[in-house]
Each structure stands twice: as C-alpha cells, then as structure tokens.
Amino acid sequence: MAISKILYMKDCGGHFHGKHLKQALDYVMNPEKTQNGRLIGGMNCQPETAFKQMMDTKKEFGKVDKRQGYHLILSFKEGEVSPDTAYEITQKFVKEYLGSLYETVYCIHDNTDHVHSHIIFNSVSFVDGRKYRYEKGDWARDIQPITNRLCEEYGLSTIDIGGGKDEDRDYYKEHNDYRDGKFVWDKMITRDLDACILQAGDFDEFMELLQNKGYEIKLGKHLAVKPPGMGRYRRCKTLGDDYTEESIRRRIEEEDLSFYRSNKEFKPEIVKCYVRRYKRARLSGLQKRYYAKLYRIGKLKKRPYSQVWKYKNEIKKMEKLQQQYLFLVRHDIHSMEELASTVVNLTDKRKESSAEKSRVYRARQRCKSLFDVAEQMDELQSAENSFQMGDKFFTEEHQMWMELEAKLNEEGYSYEEIKKLREYYREQIAHVSNKERASTKELNLGKAIWKDMVSEETDVTLLYEDKTQEKTQDKIITKQPKR
C-alpha cells in the first residue's frame, strides 16, 4: 500500500527565490538516506545539476518568482516493499504523471521503517514555459489512482480513495502528520510519555507531569497530546499499541526502574530536534538615539579600543629576527664565510628544484592529448551513468562516450588509468612546486641576513663568483704535473 501527498515550495523573495527548492533537493538527495546515491534518479535533468537547470528554465521564460517547485511523497507500508521495487514504482509514476514536461528528481529513502520516495519537480515546464497548477481534487482524480494501479502491478495492497476503510484512513492520517523535513515529533513524544509513565504513580499524576513539560492534553474518545511547538494534537494510539489510554494506565501500574533494567528491549536513544534560530533584529533609529544618550550621560561605558596598532612594527621586527635566528640554527652558521657558502648552496638547490619542476611539466605535456579525451569523458560521466541506469534520453551522449573510450583503447589506456595518471602528475607538480617555493623562501631569507650584515656595496653574487673562481683554481692546481 502506497499513500501519496503533494507539497509545494514557496518563493523566498528577490535575494534568493529558489532557496526552499534548493533545500528540498539537498535533503532528498542525502547520500546517507539513498544508499550513497544509488537510489537517486532524474527525468529531463541531471540530479547533480538539477537546481541550476530548473532555475535556468525559470529565467528563460521569465517566471522566477512565486511557487518554485512541487514535492510529491509516496509512502509505502512497512515491510511490504524493497527499496529497488519502490524505485521502479516511483520511476514509472514520474513518467506517467509528469511525462516529458518538467525537470524532475526522484529519490528513495530507506533509512526509516517505512520505505518512501520523494519526487521534486520544477514548477515551470522546460518545454513550453507553462506553470504546473494543482487543482482541488487532482489527488483523488490523478495522483492516488496512478499510485494504486502501479501497486496492483507489483502485487501490493492499495488504499480506498473514497476513505471507506478505517485502517487506510488511520494510515494516511499517520503519514500526513509525518513530514520528511526538519521536525520529526514521534520519538520526542514517545520519550516524554515513557518518562512520565515511569515517574507517575497513577493516571492523574501522569497527566500532571505531561502538563509540566508543556504538553496540552485532550481527553475524549482518544487520548491526544500536543507538545510545545507542534501545530496540532497527536493521538497517542498512532504512536503504537503501548500508547493507547488503556496501555498507559496498565504500564503506570507495572513499570518502574527495575522493569527497564531487566527488559533489554528498552534502549536509551539520542533524539535530535532541530530548532530554527532567528537573527537578532537591528536597532531602530529611536533605540540608537536612546543608547547614544546613555553613553553621553555616562550610564554606559564605551569599550576600550585595542592598542595593538602601537606595537605592530615591533611585532614584525621580532618575527623577522626569530626567522633569521632559526635560519642560522638550521644551517649551523657561525661566520660570514659560512653564511655566504650557505647562500651559494641554496641558489644551486633552487635551480635544481626549478629544473625538476620543468621536467615534470614536460612529461605531463606529452600526455596532453590523452588528458583532453579524459576531460571530455568527465563531462559525459553523469549522462553515461544515467544511460546505464536505463535512461534512453542520453543515447547520443553514450555514443560519444564509446567513441572517446575507443580512442583511449587505441593508445593502450583505459579511462580509469588515465584518471590515475592525471592524478599522479597533479601530485608530482604540487610536490615540486612546494619544493621550489620552500627553497626560494629559504634563499631569500639568507640573502636578507647577508644584506643586514654587510654593506650595500658588497653583493652575494660577487662573492659567489669569487667562490667559483677559487674552485676552478683549486682544480687547476691539483692537475698540474709534479716536477
């Protein structure tokens, strides 16, 4: 049995019209609820870029305001359907109900006891620019009949659209209370009921404890409660057989702390409740004048301004001296000659690192044609995945994918091997670039120390030439024949 309901996303105003639409798409495509994205599909759009495509359609037809999209939910009976079967039913529903007029994303969530699907589609048709219009009676005339027929094809139970069965009406009522949004009340209410049952000595005390927690209680044919912040009352019997009025009275007499310690079925759970936080309102003009007057008459003291700016130059000097000291310690420098030799060696290292970087760039350039093919395949990856999942809309993209893959095979590579090779060169370039930056930084630090220690007329390059001349003279002396 699958029950359908339809919601819509409002306009958030000129600053971000499609905010609610984007939030809904992000929520339904959560990898943790869709088996890492395996249970996500798209019709007339790519799920990864669905929001951009929907907004582009709105801009193209000049309909970026008002209702942004619609959200259909198909809820299946617990234990009656597998996620893959629910995916097939949802896919067929989207094709039949929305056809080829609207960009649609559909997902299956299997993270709850009830497997359910979410269908989000654009409010504007990308074909003719017409806006989807939901009329009263569309649910009973179009949406639920399609759902019932698809359930019959798969041997699932259906619901009476006229509302003849009490079981179906209660099931629909339960799912209408449940919203796959930011607030899920069931666990919070059952947690509070369990706590009050445990503490209460009789039913009257149980009612009093609930009221102390902020609950509103309605007694009648069925016990109903409304926690603070919830829009309407919730019948306790819809939370399970343990929460009817008769069961609660029985549990008050039987359960205590020893009962929970002995029964392993009851386990503590952390219940999350997301609370919307509102921005602090700005002061009005009158409020600003009032606080300004309080400052002037001395009722409020001004915060002292920071005095860090006075010591900014001293801090820079201290950091510079610390870096220079650490440089001398790293290279074990005790004289000007050792400093000059270190600067010469660092110059050679910088040249070596630059040459190594050039070699890596040249090696990568030789594979440029292969990388260009891989980049084209990257752009077609989403379309190829959709084709492999059965979406024939991307047949043309699939043909392009096969041609590009054949090019790589002719060169003796596969798409995965080229991706690994591209990643290897990316890591190598990052490594040699970091190495070159580090050697350049160290060389500049040595030159700065030299400049501070000697006169401006003396240059490190001159000393470098002297060093090289000394080396060549030493070689000449060692090669002279003995007399």
Residue, then its C-alpha position, 0 to 999 in steps of 0.5 A: m500500500a502506497i499513500s501519496k501527498i503533494l507539497y509545494m515550495k514557496d518563493c523566498g523573495g528577490h535575494f534568493h527565490g529558489k532557496h526552499l527548492k534548493q533545500a528540498l533537493d539537498y535533503v532528498m538527495n542525502p547520500e546517507k538516506t539513498q544508499n550513497g546515491r544509488l537510489i537517486g534518479g532524474m527525468n529531463c535533468q541531471p540530479e547533480t545539476a538539477f537546481k541550476q537547470m530548473m532555475d535556468t528554465k525559470k529565467e528563460f521564460g521569465k517566471v522566477d518568482k512565486r511557487q518554485g517547485y512541487h514535492l510529491i511523497l509516496s509512502f509505502k507500508e512497512g515491510e511490504v516493499s524493497p527499496d529497488t521495487a519502490y524505485e521502479i514504482t516511483q520511476k514509472f509514476v514520474k513518467e506517467y504523471l509528469g511525462s516529458l514536461y518538467e525537470t524532475v528528481y526522484c529519490i528513495h529513502d530507506n533509512t526509516d521503517h517505512v520505505h518512501s520516495h520523494i519526487i521534486f519537480n520544477s514548477v515551470s515546464f522546460v518545454d513550453g514555459r507553462k506553470y504546473r497548477y494543482e487543482k482541488g481534487d487532482w489527488a483523488r482524480d490523478i495522483q492516488p489512482i496512478t499510485n494504486r494501479l502501479c501497486e496492483e502491478y507489483g502485487l501490493s495492497t492499495i488504499d480506498i480513495g473514497g476513505g471507506k476503510d478505517e485502517d487506510r484512513d488511520y494510515y494516511k492520517e499517520h503519514n500526513d502528520y509525518r513530514d520528511g523535513k526538519f521536525v520529526w515529533d514521534k520519538m520526542i513524544t514517545r520519550d516524554l510519555d515513557a518518562c512520565i509513565l515511569q515517574a507517575g504513580d497513577f493516571d492523574e499524576f501522569m497527566e500532571l507531569l505531561q502538563n509540566k513539560g508543556y504538553e496540552i492534553k485532550l481527553g475524549k474518545h482518544l487520548a491526544v497530546k500536543p507538545p510545545g511547538m507542534g501545530r496540532y494534537r497527536r493521538c497517542k494510539t498512532l504512536g503504537d499499541d503501548y500508547t493507547e489510554e488503556s496501555i498507559r494506565r496498565r504500564i503506570e501500574e507495572e513499570d518502574l526502574s527495575f522493569y527497564r533494567s531487566n527488559k533489554e528491549f528498552k534502549p536509551e536513544i539520542v533524539k535530535c530536534y532541530v530548532r530554527r534560530y532567528k537573527r537578532a533584529r537591528l536597532s531602530g533609529l529611536q533605540k540608537r538615539y536612546y543608547a547614544k544618550l546613555y553613553r553621553i550621560g555616562k550610564l554606559k561605558k564605551r569599550p576600550y579600543s585595542q592598542v595593538w596598532k602601537y606595537k605592530n612594527e615591533i611585532k614584525k621586527m621580532e618575527k623577522l629576527q626569530q626567522q633569521y635566528l632559526f635560519l642560522v640554527r638550521h644551517d649551523i652558521h657561525s661566520m660570514e664565510e659560512l653564511a655566504s657558502t650557505v647562500v651559494n648552496l641554496t641558489d644551486k638547490r633552487k635551480e635544481s628544484s626549478a629544473e625538476k619542476s620543468r621536467v615534470y611539466r614536460a612529461r605531463q605535456r606529452c600526455k596532453s592529448l590523452f588528458d583532453v579525451a579524459e576531460q571530455m569523458d568527465e563531462l559525459q560521466s553523469a549522462e553515461n551513468s544515467f544511460q546505464m541506469g536505463d535512461k534512453f534520453f542520453t543515447e547520443e551522449h553514450q555514443m560519444w562516450m564509446e567513441l572517446e573510450a575507443k580512442l583511449n583503447e587505441e593508445g593502450y589506456s583505459y579511462e580509469e588509468i588515465k584518471k590515475l595518471r592525471e592524478y599522479y602528475r597533479e601530485q608530482i607538480a604540487h610536490v615540486s612546486n612546494k619544493e621550489r617555493a620552500s627553497t626560494k623562501e629559504l634563499n631569500l631569507g639568507k640573502a636578507i641576513w647577508k644584506d643586514m650584515v654587510s654593506e650595500e656595496t658588497d653583493v652575494t653574487l660577487l662573492y659567489e663568483d669569487k667562490t667559483q673562481e677559487k674552485t676552478q683554481d683549486k682544480i687547476i692546481t691539483k692537475q698540474p704535473k709534479r716536477 
